[in-house]
Amino acid sequence: MTSANEAQDAEILAVRPFFCPIKPASSPWAAELNTLPEDWLSVQGFEPDRKQRERLSRANLGELAARTMPDGHKNALANATRQYVAFFALDDACFDEPPMPLSRLTRKQSIILSAIQHPETRWPGEDAYVTASRDIANGWKEIASPVQFQRWVEGMRAFFFGVTWEAVHRHGHELPRLNEYVAMWMRAIGMSPVLALIDTVGGYEVPSSELARPQTQALVEMAHFLVAWDNDFISRAKEIQRAHDRLNIVDVIAAERGIEPVQALDAATAMRDRVMCLFLHTHDRLTSRSATHQNLRKYADGLANYIRGHLDWALSCERYANIRPPENEAPANEKAPPVSWKDAPDDDDFTSPLPIPAIAWWWPPNPE
């Protein structure tokens, strides 16, 4: 049985071109937002390890906010940038490199959730992550409606639930089966609290009745899926080389099917492209209907922007760009060549569900 942390001899694969016919966009505040992380790191006291702190300060997290939510208001994008800093600091310090013991992890999560649900509370001896999370929550309380704020809190609960599942596997258990991985990784990747903020950052609000529609929920989950798998493709080398970890869609498929990682990458890319085609089809159906609420149209466009914006950021981000396959080694100060885009998907059959029970419901019985 393949172990999640059995990575010493893992094959590093080059990142392949992506199919993503969504137009790129960015906020005019991108450059200014990129100056926030270093100040935020200093004030909050994150990352005692100097190299880790430098990596985080160079991750262009303001650009991530600007590209994924290009229509956002400046103060909301600033708070989103601070949230990204906190998320990535937590990920590196507690979730990945190396993973924190489960007892400490669940205690930290519980305290953070209490601090964001009730920012007026204080915990004895609370650390920088708790204090920063409270400050971020106060920022959202000033911007969001009570309903939007609660959606964000519930998104954080879903995220931490997924992280706990992730930690179980990172502590040496065997790799999960594909169906379980797909269902849980969408939560562990941290998209739940982020996608809950798209309308908040944009200065509008989608009615709860519109968000609860099955078609909307399917579109949201597809966005979770696409960002999670794109992140797996781009970050796999980093996770193997720095975290010594194989909890990744490529390795999950390889272990389940008994095939080589390069063959698993072929399969994963085709599945990812089919979901991208389904997302585009569902998005167009939803936004073209005259009865669709105006703010739901904006939100659907926001999901599309997030998928493309994450790719544009991740493919140029120093966090991943200096990780390269051994056969293409270059001087440490030279970045890997840019990943190109492809014009056609490897699999465009959006009418047929993937053989993954957890997401089969995304496909309508009679697609138009």
Buried (B, 14 or more C-beta within 10 A) or exposed (E): EBBBBBBEEBBBBBBBEBBBBBEEBBBEBBEBBBEBBBEBBEEBEBBEEEEBBBBBBBBBBBBBBBBBBBBBBEEBBBBBBBBBBBBBBBBBBBBBBBBBEEEEBBEBBEBBBBBBBEBEEEEEEBBBBBBBBBBBBEBBBEBBEEEBBEBBBBBBBBBBBBBBBBBBBBBEBEBBEBBBBBBBBBBBBBBBBBBBBBBBBBEBBBEEEBBEBEBBEBBBBBBBBBBBBBBBBBBBBBBBBBBBBBBBBBBBBBBBEEBEBEBBBBBBBBBBBBBBBBBBBBBEBBBEEEEBBEBBBBBBBBBBBBBBBBBBBBBBBEBBBBBBEEEEEEEEEEEBEEBEEBEEBBBBEBBEBBEBEBBEEBBBEEEE
